[in-house]
Amino acid sequence: MLELRSVTAGYDRRAPVVREASLTLAPGQALGLLGPSGCGKSTLARVAALLHRPDAGTLLLDGTPVRRWRHRAPREQRTAFGVVFQQPRLAADPRLRLADLIAEPLRATGRRDQIPGRVTELAEATGLTPDLLTRRPHEVSDGQLQRACLARALVLRPRILVCDEMTAMLDASTTAALVAAVERYRRETGAALLAVGHDRTLLDRWCDRTLHWHEVARSRADAPT
Amino acid sequence: MADTTAGAVWRPHGTARRSTHTLRLRVSAALMGVTVLAVLLVPPLAQLDQQAVDLAAKLQPPTWAHPFGTDDVGRDLLLRCVYGLRVSLLVGVVAALTATVIGTAVGATAGALGGRTDRAVMRLVDAVASVPHLLLGVFIVAMFRPGVWPVVISVALTHWLSTARIVRAEILSLRSRPCIDAAVSGGASRWRVAVRHLLPGVLPQAGLAAVLMVPHAMWHESALSFLGLGLPTHTASLGTLIQTARGSLLAGDWWPTLFPGLFLVVPTLAVAGLAGVWRERINPRRRSELML
């Protein structure tokens, strides 16, 4: 259960990007968040995944208020979220081969023994061939890299998936494959999903409920000047 | 008509630029190779004493017996220059490496931790940088007996600042990328993010800074020795050679200053050429002039 109450966040306190955003994500629920580009969806997604400290407001994870963000957040809270970013090129460390990219969270959390099994399993689930796993990010396409990024997000079996415009840069067949992989994972584990995007058709078909940005947060036009 | 326009558009990226690029690489590599070979091979192969004084042959212009001539007490200048280059290169390389390690550690700490630590560390860097570094270097050297290590310490302690700034700036730009967010979300500790994701990203820049610092450090060693503060006069270094030759230059004897000077300039240009090629390779967009 993830709950955001009146969250205000941004990169400059005087001009917040997200103003008083509130939303609730029940366990197992798939929630779509729709909004025009630049409205603050990605910032809100980063706050929800404990990657960006909000300027004001409360975030409740399973009913407990979260007080620490990024590295300061306890590891089990951080790893409860699996995050997939919009641009796989920027979200992948260019030095790591795809197999290492997927295994990195297991290494970081000291679960090296699970690496061979989980990497093979997830490569299969996301449609990556063994040949692709030995390549570096610059040797694969955006779609293939995004599959690896999705596999990395799933490798620690998160309870909540945050997909920030996961399919915005991809073609229809890769989009379908990635959405199918997410849905398969959710069916198996009962994980919740926060899917951020600007494609209403996709979000309507993918999610149980789709909220428009103006239902979630105050727009910048409403801001007192 | 259309053909000529197309030609004009496409030609600037043609072969001419690439060939000067390769030429610079080859010339620099050859000069560097000759320098390193001379430093490594001449002393053991020549079996001659660079300290051997021959007052009968003092201040001889270049001849076949002494290709670079002799100095004011008749020592062979070619041998003295090679030995001098050996000492100067040693000082340059060790000082540059030490400065780079200090600079990378400080810059990475400031950049990776951010916030108050970053501000405090960078103000300290600004404070140290506000003192002229030759003056600070002279001050540090003056605290010790003359020798190689005080010069190394002095150059290293005054030259880590630029590396710290470069590394911090690179780390700050890397830190805000989604791949770091992904690592944080994947449970990585601060240390792991720094060592696994941030430092490998800045190593090419730090390495380049280290290479460019080698000739700079050699010049500093020469400057300190020239001022009589660096190495003791009996130790041949390029700085001490130029300093002792100063008197004979006024008498019209050009060779005792020219050849050590060339030994300082040639490796500098070679290193600058190699570093320039390296810089263009790691970051083709940054074609600013080399900072020496």
Boltz contact constraints between the chains, C-beta under 6 A:
constraints:
  - contact:
      token1: [A, 49]
      token2: [B, 185]
      max_distance: 6.0
  - contact:
      token1: [A, 51]
      token2: [B, 181]
      max_distance: 6.0
  - contact:
      token1: [A, 70]
      token2: [B, 184]
      max_distance: 6.0
  - contact:
      token1: [A, 71]
      token2: [B, 190]
      max_distance: 6.0
  - contact:
      token1: [A, 75]
      token2: [B, 187]
      max_distance: 6.0
  - contact:
      token1: [A, 78]
      token2: [B, 185]
      max_distance: 6.0
  - contact:
      token1: [A, 78]
      token2: [B, 187]
      max_distance: 6.0
  - contact:
      token1: [A, 79]
      token2: [B, 187]
      max_distance: 6.0
  - contact:
      token1: [A, 81]
      token2: [B, 185]
      max_distance: 6.0
  - contact:
      token1: [A, 83]
      token2: [B, 185]
      max_distance: 6.0
  - contact:
      token1: [A, 85]
      token2: [B, 178]
      max_distance: 6.0
  - contact:
      token1: [A, 90]
      token2: [B, 177]
      max_distance: 6.0
  - contact:
      token1: [A, 90]
      token2: [B, 178]
      max_distance: 6.0
  - contact:
      token1: [A, 91]
      token2: [B, 178]
      max_distance: 6.0
  - contact:
      token1: [A, 91]
      token2: [B, 179]
      max_distance: 6.0
  - contact:
      token1: [A, 91]
      token2: [B, 182]
      max_distance: 6.0
  - contact:
      token1: [A, 92]
      token2: [B, 179]
      max_distance: 6.0
  - contact:
      token1: [A, 93]
      token2: [B, 179]
      max_distance: 6.0
  - contact:
      token1: [A, 93]
      token2: [B, 197]
      max_distance: 6.0
  - contact:
      token1: [A, 95]
      token2: [B, 200]
      max_distance: 6.0
  - contact:
      token1: [A, 104]
      token2: [B, 186]
      max_distance: 6.0
  - contact:
      token1: [A, 105]
      token2: [B, 186]
      max_distance: 6.0
  - contact:
      token1: [A, 105]
      token2: [B, 187]
      max_distance: 6.0
  - contact:
      token1: [A, 108]
      token2: [B, 186]
      max_distance: 6.0
  - contact:
      token1: [A, 108]
      token2: [B, 187]
      max_distance: 6.0
  - contact:
      token1: [A, 108]
      token2: [B, 188]
      max_distance: 6.0
  - contact:
      token1: [A, 108]
      token2: [B, 192]
      max_distance: 6.0
  - contact:
      token1: [A, 109]
      token2: [B, 187]
      max_distance: 6.0
